[in-house]
Amino acid sequence: MNTGTKDQVEGKFHELKGKVKEKAGQVANDPELEAEGQNENLSGKVQNKVGDIKKVFEK
């Protein structure tokens, strides 16, 4: 697996994990957990975009 694809897969995983934490924080009325989820979701999106860029340069 090349590095671009790996970054994309890890990015999607972090996005999903962040969304779950965000929803759990909303349900539990825990603003810290909700914020943590939002941050992880955003970092996953960034990592996914980095993977896109790496894939372009690998060709």
C-alpha positions in Angstrom: 0.0 0.0 0.0 1.5 3.3 -1.0 1.7 6.2 1.5 -1.0 8.3 -0.2 -3.5 5.5 0.1 -2.4 4.7 3.7 -3.0 8.4 4.7 -6.4 8.3 3.1 -7.4 5.2 4.9 -6.1 6.5 8.3 -7.8 9.8 7.6 -11.2 8.2 7.0 -10.8 6.2 10.2 -10.1 9.3 12.2 -13.0 11.1 10.6 -15.3 8.3 11.6 -13.9 8.0 15.1 -14.3 11.8 15.5 -17.9 11.7 14.4 -18.6 9.0 16.9 -17.0 10.9 19.8 -18.8 14.0 18.8 -22.2 12.3 18.9 -21.3 10.6 22.2 -20.4 14.0 23.6 -23.7 15.4 22.5 -25.7 12.5 23.9 -23.8 12.5 27.2 -23.9 16.3 27.3 -20.1 16.4 27.6 -18.7 19.4 25.7 -15.1 18.3 26.1 -15.8 14.9 24.4 -17.8 16.7 21.7 -14.9 19.1 21.0 -12.4 16.3 21.0 -14.5 14.5 18.4 -14.7 17.6 16.3 -10.9 18.0 16.4 -10.3 14.4 15.5 -12.8 14.6 12.6 -11.0 17.7 11.3 -7.6 16.1 11.6 -8.9 13.1 9.7 -10.1 15.3 6.9 -6.7 17.0 6.7 -4.9 13.6 6.7 -7.2 12.4 3.9 -6.3 15.5 1.8 -2.6 14.9 2.5 -3.1 11.4 1.1 -4.8 12.9 -2.0 -1.8 15.2 -2.6 0.7 12.3 -2.1 -1.2 10.2 -4.6 -0.9 13.0 -7.2 2.8 13.3 -6.8 3.4 9.5 -6.8 2.2 9.3 -10.4 
